[in-house]
Amino acid sequence: MLDLVQSRSVTLGAGRLVCLDGPAGSGKTTLAGALRDLSPGSGLVHLDELLDGWGGLVGVDRRLDPLLLPLSRGEAGRYERYDWIAGRFVEWVPVPPTPLLILEGVGSGSLRHAALCTALIWVEVDVDLRLRRGMARDGEAMRAHWERWMRDERAHFVDHDTRARADMVV
């Protein structure tokens, strides 16, 4: 995967952008950590921090503008971090230009910023395994939120044709 990314031209200012997208619970966060470990000095942003709660998938691509657009000009970007416990956005997080930025999470491969993406990696597993992982992490009390989220992400992926545009499927 890293070979694919490094074989391509820069797309994010002087750096490259890898978008790890796919359904919740499919292993994107784990893969992002492994990729960051293989590329010292890379940056990592989790889209969970940009979502406006469980209903925040709609419009998340616009929330990426303050992060990606300045980086595309070689300037520091930033994003507003959502606190899931407080239920609100709590702070702006600066992100300096880096040779490789890994953007991980549902919606990272949206069409709005496709021209800035060096490589779009689609990550998927069986839907039952995803839900089991979600319940293990978040608790059974969150099942209704997860089920709604799964419907929302399916619609998002259809609207953005995400899987079909992926450079690699894991």
Steps between C-alpha positions, in 0.01 A plus 500: 500500500776742592677413173185600309480831683869582457486415129250781443554872469435731791140621519482688829738792463843337516357189665275205432156418640383147570129461571400182682126471455242228546226398740533550875661210680690374196851563636591841355644631827722195544621524141564875540720439804700235316546729200614787723751267670645413158534867405675698776405866499158439350188663638178324594152650533200292610173614345316399819643823642334708227152347514222694666388197702315195369318705236814680388582311183294741294725796435821346632667565166444876552655471847817381326542831314694680780732201521564404140475826306781680689715184487449491124667845488788386724357676806397352834145373512271449796181327600246550772506202738172351618482372857267199503451518879419873505294469181653808337801637318759609756822616333689563179785257433788624281647267239834602346599405147655155491638272228212259565163568659281201579132590518312213659127451536162481336475782248874555459475407132219741419475649153547855627875450550567218254755708307712533815502127573817317397349159574154392614506173691168324565489278811215255557395196700176308547212713634441268799863525607485880472196516725657261753811718508288810549305348786820376665651850479197720568263273694163348420326823603638655179344243263229737369765763426714242320207376291410856398867572425523191281202622295650848471840373389346271236322802350820707518704233324243474221487879457881524483558171313779446750577130463500513119748791505741326740855438385521197726252284692607341828 
